[in-house]
Structures are given as C-alpha cells and as structure tokens.
Amino acid sequence: MNKNLRLFNLLVVIALFLSACNLPASDTTQNLASTAAAQTVQALLSATPAIPVVAASATPAAVPTLTPIPLPINTSTPAPTATSNCNVAQFITDVTIPDGTLMTPGQAFTKRWRIKNIGSCTWNGFSLVFDSGDSMKGPATQAIAALGPGQEVDLEANLTAPATPGTYRGYWRIVTNSAVLVPIVNGSQGKSFYVDIKVQNSVTATSTTSAFAVTSVTYVVDVWNDATHTNCPSITTDITTNGAGTVGYHWVRNDGNGTSGTLIFSAAGTQSVTFDWPLPSSAAPAPDEWMGIYIDAPNHQDFGHVVMPPCTTP
C-alpha cells in the first residue's frame, strides 16, 4: 500500500512540473525549476526500494521416499517332523457277520475282521481290545499273533447278541505292546472297526441270519466212451447254496488250464455244471490227471479236486 502511494505522489509532482512549464517565465527560472523537479524525481526513485523478483523453479521439489522397515522373523517355531508309519493298520473287509445281520435274542456268534499291517514294523505282543459301544459279552482284550509288514490277519471275537430286540454296535481297536493305539486306515474315524447287528425275535430272524454262500460241492465223473458219451472223461459238479445270489467259479486242472463261469440262484438249492476233458483211452489209471472247481464268489474257497480215470469202452 505505501509503495503505491509513493508512486502516486511521484506522478503528481511530475504533473505539477509539466503544468509549470506552460506558464510564462524567464529561462533562468525555468531551468531552475526543471533542475529542482529532476532532483526531486531522482530522490524519490532512489528512496523507493526495488521489488524483489523470485525466479520460478522449473523442477518441483522431490517428495521423500519412505523405506519400509521389515518385520522381525520369529525363528523360535520348531520345524515340522514327519509322521511315523511304523505301526499302521488297514481294515480290509468283514469276513463274517456283515453290517445289519439279523440275530435272535441271546444268539452266540463269531465276528471276524480282516486287517492288514501296512506299517513298516512287525507286530509283536499286540492285542485286540474292546473300545466302546455294545460289548456283546466279548472279551476285553485278546492277543494278536505276530504279523509282519504287508501281511493280513483275521481278527475274531466270540460275541453274544443282547436279549432285547434292537440295533447294536460295538467298536474294537488294536493296541501295541506299549499300550499305544494303532490307527486304522479305512476304519471308523481312522481308529477302529466294529460289529453291527439287529436283534429281532426268532420268527423274523430265522431265514436271514446266514450270509449267502456256497455250502457244498460234489463231483461225478463219466468215463464211458460210447455213442451217448462222445466226450471222455467228463466231470459234472453239483454246487449248493444257502440262498439267492450269484456264484462265480473257475475250473482248476493239474496242467493249469480251465474255464470260468457264473451261476445265478433265485433261492437256496443246487445247480450243476459239466466240463469235458478228453484224455487218451487207456485201461490203466491216470493218477497225474486231476481237476476240481474253485468258488471265486461269494466264498473264495477251494472245494478240492478229483483224479480223472481213463475212459472205458462198453
């Protein structure tokens, strides 16, 4: 504000000076006036401070960079260790008494589980122990024979169905000689296996207490070599089951040859299958020639074989 006022005063002085120049005066007076005016203007100019000029910066000030501070690393956590596979078992199948088998009150039965040692250690001094549920009068513990890695064993417990109708289940486990419970792959919650039955009265349970199976196999050999019996010898096998189901079988021969097949039973009964095996005709017996049948399902059982005698011509 003061700077502007001083400039204004300067302009007023100059205006007055110019107007004075138009008035009549002597040359000396005019020169003196001009000199005084000029000195006044010079004095005012020298008394006015210069306005500072700030040069604009072409480059903006740099923004400081923040360097992140790394968090401390916790080195006190121990490294994970591998889980031991020394003692590990695998549940394979229920050999007897499938789940839901019907029982009469107080019926005695034997439950078998097929178990495999899939660990890297041999089982010595291990035991089968009752864990929880319904014990069905089974033993609290019983010994298991020594079992190497990769081997299987059928563990069994003699049990008795409860006297009251209902559904019952008992869980069993394997314990080592140092009282450590063995994990069970494919078992219940990875730790146990069980027996599961339904107890009903004798009228409803009588026909369903036994699982479907082949109960017997018999052989009949035909050695007659005539027009009626074109193949000699031939063997006929009678296969008997205890109920309805499908039977798988294959023939077993001393030379390793044989065929396979299936039989469908709509109810308990007997069906026959015949196999022809032509052998050289001879009056002498042939003790080295034999054959039999193996039941693949449901029993997985060998029912023996018979020696094939030489053919006889009537």
SVG drawing of the C-alpha trace seen along z (x, -y; Angstrom):
<svg xmlns="http://www.w3.org/2000/svg" viewBox="-42 -36 61 189">
<polyline fill="none" stroke="black" stroke-width="0.4" points="0.0,0.0 2.9,-2.5 4.6,-1.7 1.6,-2.7 1.1,-5.9 4.7,-7.0 4.4,-6.3 1.2,-8.3 2.9,-11.2 5.7,-11.0 3.2,-11.2 1.5,-14.3 4.9,-16.1 5.6,-15.3 2.2,-16.7 2.7,-19.9 6.1,-20.2 4.7,-19.9 2.0,-22.4 4.5,-24.9 6.4,-24.6 3.5,-26.1 3.5,-29.3 5.5,-32.3 8.8,-32.6 12.3,-33.5 14.8,-31.0 16.7,-31.0 13.6,-30.3 12.5,-27.6 15.9,-25.9 16.0,-26.1 12.5,-24.7 13.4,-21.8 16.6,-21.1 14.7,-21.0 12.0,-18.8 14.5,-16.4 16.3,-16.3 13.0,-15.6 12.2,-12.7 15.6,-11.3 15.3,-11.4 12.0,-9.7 13.3,-7.0 16.3,-6.4 14.2,-6.2 11.8,-3.6 13.1,0.0 13.3,2.4 10.7,5.1 12.5,8.5 11.8,10.9 11.7,14.6 12.6,16.9 10.2,19.8 11.7,23.2 11.3,25.4 11.7,28.6 9.3,29.3 10.8,30.3 11.3,34.0 9.0,36.0 11.0,38.0 10.7,41.8 9.6,43.9 11.6,47.0 9.5,49.9 11.0,51.4 10.9,55.3 9.1,57.1 11.2,59.3 11.2,63.1 10.2,65.5 12.8,68.2 11.7,70.0 9.0,72.2 10.3,75.7 10.3,77.3 7.5,79.9 8.6,83.6 7.4,86.5 4.6,88.7 5.8,92.2 4.4,95.0 5.8,97.8 2.5,99.1 -0.4,98.6 -3.3,101.0 -5.8,101.1 -9.4,102.5 -9.9,104.9 -13.3,106.4 -15.9,108.1 -15.2,111.8 -18.3,112.8 -21.5,111.0 -21.9,108.2 -23.4,104.9 -27.0,105.2 -27.1,109.0 -30.2,110.2 -29.8,112.1 -32.1,113.7 -32.0,112.6 -29.1,114.2 -27.7,115.8 -24.0,116.6 -21.8,115.8 -18.2,115.2 -17.3,111.9 -14.2,111.8 -12.5,108.7 -9.7,108.9 -6.9,106.5 -3.6,105.7 -0.4,104.4 0.5,101.6 3.2,100.1 6.9,100.6 7.2,102.5 6.3,106.1 3.5,106.5 4.7,108.4 2.6,108.6 -0.3,106.6 -3.8,107.1 -7.4,106.7 -9.3,104.6 -12.9,103.6 -13.2,99.8 -16.8,98.6 -20.4,99.2 -22.0,102.6 -19.5,105.3 -22.0,108.1 -20.2,110.1 -17.0,110.1 -13.5,110.2 -12.0,107.0 -8.7,107.9 -7.1,110.8 -3.7,111.4 -2.9,111.0 -0.3,113.3 2.9,111.7 2.3,110.0 4.9,108.6 4.6,105.6 2.3,106.3 0.7,109.3 -3.0,109.8 -4.8,111.4 -8.4,112.3 -9.2,111.0 -12.1,112.6 -14.2,112.2 -16.8,114.6 -19.9,112.5 -23.5,112.9 -26.5,110.9 -28.3,108.9 -31.5,110.3 -33.6,107.2 -34.6,106.5 -32.8,103.5 -29.8,102.3 -26.4,102.8 -22.9,101.8 -19.5,102.4 -16.2,100.8 -12.8,102.5 -9.3,101.4 -5.7,102.6 -3.2,101.7 0.6,102.2 2.7,103.9 3.4,100.5 -0.3,99.6 -0.3,97.3 -3.5,97.4 -2.9,98.2 -4.6,96.0 -6.8,97.9 -6.9,96.8 -10.5,97.3 -11.7,97.8 -14.3,95.8 -12.9,92.3 -9.5,93.8 -9.1,95.6 -11.5,98.6 -13.6,101.2 -17.0,102.5 -19.7,105.2 -23.2,104.1 -26.3,106.4 -30.0,106.1 -31.7,108.3 -35.2,109.5 -37.5,112.3 -36.9,115.8 -39.9,115.6 -38.4,112.7 -34.8,113.6 -34.6,117.3 -34.2,117.1 -31.7,114.2 -29.1,115.0 -26.6,116.5 -24.8,114.7 -25.1,116.0 -22.6,118.7 -21.8,122.0 -22.3,124.7 -21.1,127.8 -19.6,129.0 -19.7,132.6 -18.2,134.3 -19.4,137.0 -17.0,138.4 -18.3,140.0 -15.7,142.3 -17.9,144.2 -16.7,143.9 -19.7,144.8 -22.2,143.1 -24.1,141.5 -20.9,140.2 -18.9,138.6 -16.5,136.9 -14.5,138.9 -13.9,138.3 -16.4,135.5 -16.9,134.2 -20.2,132.8 -20.1,130.7 -23.1,130.0 -22.9,126.6 -25.3,126.0 -26.0,122.6 -27.9,121.5 -29.9,118.7 -30.3,116.5 -27.3,114.9 -24.7,115.2 -21.8,117.7 -18.6,117.2 -16.3,120.2 -13.4,121.5 -12.1,124.9 -8.7,125.9 -6.6,128.6 -3.2,130.1 -1.9,128.7 -3.0,125.2 -5.9,125.0 -9.5,124.5 -12.6,122.2 -14.7,120.0 -18.4,119.1 -21.2,117.9 -24.4,119.4 -27.5,117.4 -29.5,118.8 -33.0,117.4 -33.2,119.3 -31.3,121.9 -30.6,125.0 -28.3,127.0 -27.1,126.4 -24.8,128.4 -22.0,127.6 -20.1,130.0 -16.6,130.0 -15.4,132.3 -11.7,133.2 -10.8,135.8 -7.8,138.0 -6.1,140.8 -8.1,144.1 -6.3,146.5 -7.1,149.3 -4.6,148.1 -5.5,145.3 -4.0,141.9 -3.2,140.5 -1.5,137.5 -4.6,136.2 -7.0,134.3 -9.3,131.3 -11.6,129.5 -13.5,126.3 -12.7,123.1 -15.5,120.8 -14.5,117.2 -17.6,115.6 -19.0,115.4 -16.8,117.9 -13.3,117.6 -12.9,121.3 -11.3,124.4 -13.5,127.4 -10.9,129.9 -10.4,132.0 -10.9,135.5 -8.5,137.8 -9.6,138.3 -9.7,142.1 -9.1,143.4 -12.1,143.8 -13.9,147.2 -15.4,148.7 -18.5,150.8"/>
</svg>
